[in-house]
Amino acid sequence: MIQEITGNRNISFLSAGFSGIPHMRYYYIFLFIAYFISFLGNSCLMFVIITDRNLHTPKYIAVFNLSLTDICESTAVIPQLLYAFLFGNHLISYGLCISSMLFVSVQSLTLTILSLDRLVAICLPLMYHVTVTHRSMLVMIGVSWTLALMQTITAAVFMTRLSFCRASVIIMFPVFCIIFSYTCIAVTLFRITTPQDRQGATKTCAAHLILVAVFYIPIYLTYVFQVFVSMNTTIIILSLITALSQMLNPIIYTFMTEEFMAFVKRLVKKRIMFSSKIPTVFQL
């Protein structure tokens, strides 16, 4: 994806992606639509979490943070790709790459926090409301931003002193914490004898598992098989991950969680009650 660097201290990257692929304008149109849906969906998700008191829980503080970083990360990447397509300027600023790195790190750590939330909820249900509080969740989110910022600053300092001559892969360790959490959850689920309880516990993890799968699996498969695929294929897969993961987040948390479905039902009920009162008012 990165072809060269213009100046080692005043760094900017030259994107060399999508060369020789026909009809790429349709892919850029898809990226714009995905970005628009992601921005609108995550904004609505954040608005609902703020306005609905029933969602003022530790879990949805983390979901709010995930939506915020989704908006920031997609805004840092996709508009630049669209700008490169429209105006032919393929230079990507160093600051834009660093900010994207920050938001991706926070996303990864937030997914880890959500996995720990589900771990306590299923494996230690009696301790959940004591352990996972608003304060503890805010502390974990604050720590995740601090760690991501420290990692990004450290990487930025060292990258300005390095010569970029080969591709490099950054391994994200939070995925191992997520795997450990869901291994413990799986062991606990096998110990549950009642099918209804097992189904209910599995349902609470489904939304988060889908987000983790969409976020991590394509990345790791891309890097494992990068020897066998072309550069264009790698770039398309990684940009699709950026677009689709942010777009799916509000959709998954809206239609796969009971809290949001309850909010939608209350909203529809209020709308029906309001519309039924309008003819009465006009008759008076």
VENZISUL-V866447 format. One record per residue. N is the residue number from 1. RES is the residue in one small letter. PHI is phi in whole degrees, -180 to 180 (none if undefined). Layout:
# VENZISUL-V866447
n=N res=RES phi=PHI
n=N res=RES phi=PHI
This chain:
# VENZISUL-V866447
n=1 res=m phi=none
n=2 res=i phi=-100
n=3 res=q phi=-91
n=4 res=e phi=-159
n=5 res=i phi=-124
n=6 res=t phi=-97
n=7 res=g phi=87
n=8 res=n phi=-83
n=9 res=r phi=-101
n=10 res=n phi=-92
n=11 res=i phi=-86
n=12 res=s phi=-144
n=13 res=f phi=-109
n=14 res=l phi=-106
n=15 res=s phi=-76
n=16 res=a phi=-114
n=17 res=g phi=-80
n=18 res=f phi=64
n=19 res=s phi=-82
n=20 res=g phi=80
n=21 res=i phi=-99
n=22 res=p phi=-74
n=23 res=h phi=60
n=24 res=m phi=-70
n=25 res=r phi=-62
n=26 res=y phi=-70
n=27 res=y phi=-68
n=28 res=y phi=-66
n=29 res=i phi=-63
n=30 res=f phi=-61
n=31 res=l phi=-60
n=32 res=f phi=-64
n=33 res=i phi=-63
n=34 res=a phi=-63
n=35 res=y phi=-65
n=36 res=f phi=-64
n=37 res=i phi=-64
n=38 res=s phi=-62
n=39 res=f phi=-64
n=40 res=l phi=-67
n=41 res=g phi=-65
n=42 res=n phi=-68
n=43 res=s phi=-65
n=44 res=c phi=-64
n=45 res=l phi=-61
n=46 res=m phi=-65
n=47 res=f phi=-64
n=48 res=v phi=-64
n=49 res=i phi=-63
n=50 res=i phi=-71
n=51 res=t phi=-85
n=52 res=d phi=-92
n=53 res=r phi=-65
n=54 res=n phi=-66
n=55 res=l phi=-100
n=56 res=h phi=-83
n=57 res=t phi=-120
n=58 res=p phi=-56
n=59 res=k phi=-59
n=60 res=y phi=-80
n=61 res=i phi=-65
n=62 res=a phi=-67
n=63 res=v phi=-63
n=64 res=f phi=-61
n=65 res=n phi=-64
n=66 res=l phi=-65
n=67 res=s phi=-64
n=68 res=l phi=-62
n=69 res=t phi=-69
n=70 res=d phi=-60
n=71 res=i phi=-63
n=72 res=c phi=-65
n=73 res=e phi=-70
n=74 res=s phi=-67
n=75 res=t phi=-68
n=76 res=a phi=-76
n=77 res=v phi=-108
n=78 res=i phi=-65
n=79 res=p phi=-57
n=80 res=q phi=-67
n=81 res=l phi=-66
n=82 res=l phi=-66
n=83 res=y phi=-64
n=84 res=a phi=-63
n=85 res=f phi=-71
n=86 res=l phi=-74
n=87 res=f phi=-114
n=88 res=g phi=72
n=89 res=n phi=-96
n=90 res=h phi=-95
n=91 res=l phi=-79
n=92 res=i phi=-115
n=93 res=s phi=-69
n=94 res=y phi=-64
n=95 res=g phi=-62
n=96 res=l phi=-66
n=97 res=c phi=-66
n=98 res=i phi=-67
n=99 res=s phi=-65
n=100 res=s phi=-63
n=101 res=m phi=-61
n=102 res=l phi=-61
n=103 res=f phi=-69
n=104 res=v phi=-65
n=105 res=s phi=-63
n=106 res=v phi=-67
n=107 res=q phi=-58
n=108 res=s phi=-62
n=109 res=l phi=-69
n=110 res=t phi=-67
n=111 res=l phi=-62
n=112 res=t phi=-65
n=113 res=i phi=-61
n=114 res=l phi=-65
n=115 res=s phi=-68
n=116 res=l phi=-67
n=117 res=d phi=-61
n=118 res=r phi=-69
n=119 res=l phi=-61
n=120 res=v phi=-69
n=121 res=a phi=-63
n=122 res=i phi=-97
n=123 res=c phi=-83
n=124 res=l phi=-132
n=125 res=p phi=-62
n=126 res=l phi=-71
n=127 res=m phi=-101
n=128 res=y phi=-62
n=129 res=h phi=-71
n=130 res=v phi=-88
n=131 res=t phi=-85
n=132 res=v phi=-94
n=133 res=t phi=-111
n=134 res=h phi=-60
n=135 res=r phi=-65
n=136 res=s phi=-63
n=137 res=m phi=-67
n=138 res=l phi=-64
n=139 res=v phi=-64
n=140 res=m phi=-63
n=141 res=i phi=-67
n=142 res=g phi=-61
n=143 res=v phi=-66
n=144 res=s phi=-64
n=145 res=w phi=-64
n=146 res=t phi=-64
n=147 res=l phi=-63
n=148 res=a phi=-64
n=149 res=l phi=-66
n=150 res=m phi=-64
n=151 res=q phi=-63
n=152 res=t phi=-67
n=153 res=i phi=-64
n=154 res=t phi=-61
n=155 res=a phi=-64
n=156 res=a phi=-64
n=157 res=v phi=-64
n=158 res=f phi=-74
n=159 res=m phi=-68
n=160 res=t phi=-69
n=161 res=r phi=-102
n=162 res=l phi=-108
n=163 res=s phi=-101
n=164 res=f phi=-91
n=165 res=c phi=-124
n=166 res=r phi=-138
n=167 res=a phi=-74
n=168 res=s phi=-128
n=169 res=v phi=-118
n=170 res=i phi=-100
n=171 res=i phi=-88
n=172 res=m phi=-100
n=173 res=f phi=-73
n=174 res=p phi=-55
n=175 res=v phi=-62
n=176 res=f phi=-69
n=177 res=c phi=-67
n=178 res=i phi=-66
n=179 res=i phi=-62
n=180 res=f phi=-62
n=181 res=s phi=-61
n=182 res=y phi=-78
n=183 res=t phi=-67
n=184 res=c phi=-64
n=185 res=i phi=-64
n=186 res=a phi=-62
n=187 res=v phi=-62
n=188 res=t phi=-65
n=189 res=l phi=-65
n=190 res=f phi=-67
n=191 res=r phi=-83
n=192 res=i phi=-76
n=193 res=t phi=-87
n=194 res=t phi=-81
n=195 res=p phi=-61
n=196 res=q phi=-63
n=197 res=d phi=-66
n=198 res=r phi=-65
n=199 res=q phi=-66
n=200 res=g phi=-65
n=201 res=a phi=-67
n=202 res=t phi=-66
n=203 res=k phi=-64
n=204 res=t phi=-68
n=205 res=c phi=-97
n=206 res=a phi=-61
n=207 res=a phi=-61
n=208 res=h phi=-67
n=209 res=l phi=-63
n=210 res=i phi=-64
n=211 res=l phi=-63
n=212 res=v phi=-63
n=213 res=a phi=-63
n=214 res=v phi=-65
n=215 res=f phi=-78
n=216 res=y phi=-98
n=217 res=i phi=-59
n=218 res=p phi=-61
n=219 res=i phi=-63
n=220 res=y phi=-70
n=221 res=l phi=-65
n=222 res=t phi=-63
n=223 res=y phi=-73
n=224 res=v phi=-70
n=225 res=f phi=-105
n=226 res=q phi=-65
n=227 res=v phi=-68
n=228 res=f phi=-98
n=229 res=v phi=-117
n=230 res=s phi=-78
n=231 res=m phi=-62
n=232 res=n phi=-62
n=233 res=t phi=-63
n=234 res=t phi=-61
n=235 res=i phi=-66
n=236 res=i phi=-63
n=237 res=i phi=-63
n=238 res=l phi=-67
n=239 res=s phi=-70
n=240 res=l phi=-64
n=241 res=i phi=-60
n=242 res=t phi=-59
n=243 res=a phi=-76
n=244 res=l phi=-75
n=245 res=s phi=-63
n=246 res=q phi=-71
n=247 res=m phi=-74
n=248 res=l phi=-79
n=249 res=n phi=-54
n=250 res=p phi=-67
n=251 res=i phi=-66
n=252 res=i phi=-65
n=253 res=y phi=-75
n=254 res=t phi=-85
n=255 res=f phi=-99
n=256 res=m phi=-117
n=257 res=t phi=-126
n=258 res=e phi=-66
n=259 res=e phi=-63
n=260 res=f phi=-73
n=261 res=m phi=-65
n=262 res=a phi=-65
n=263 res=f phi=-64
n=264 res=v phi=-64
n=265 res=k phi=-64
n=266 res=r phi=-64
n=267 res=l phi=-66
n=268 res=v phi=-65
n=269 res=k phi=-63
n=270 res=k phi=-65
n=271 res=r phi=-65
n=272 res=i phi=-66
n=273 res=m phi=-64
n=274 res=f phi=-67
n=275 res=s phi=-69
n=276 res=s phi=-74
n=277 res=k phi=-82
n=278 res=i phi=-63
n=279 res=p phi=-60
n=280 res=t phi=-63
n=281 res=v phi=-66
n=282 res=f phi=-69
n=283 res=q phi=-67
n=284 res=l phi=-68
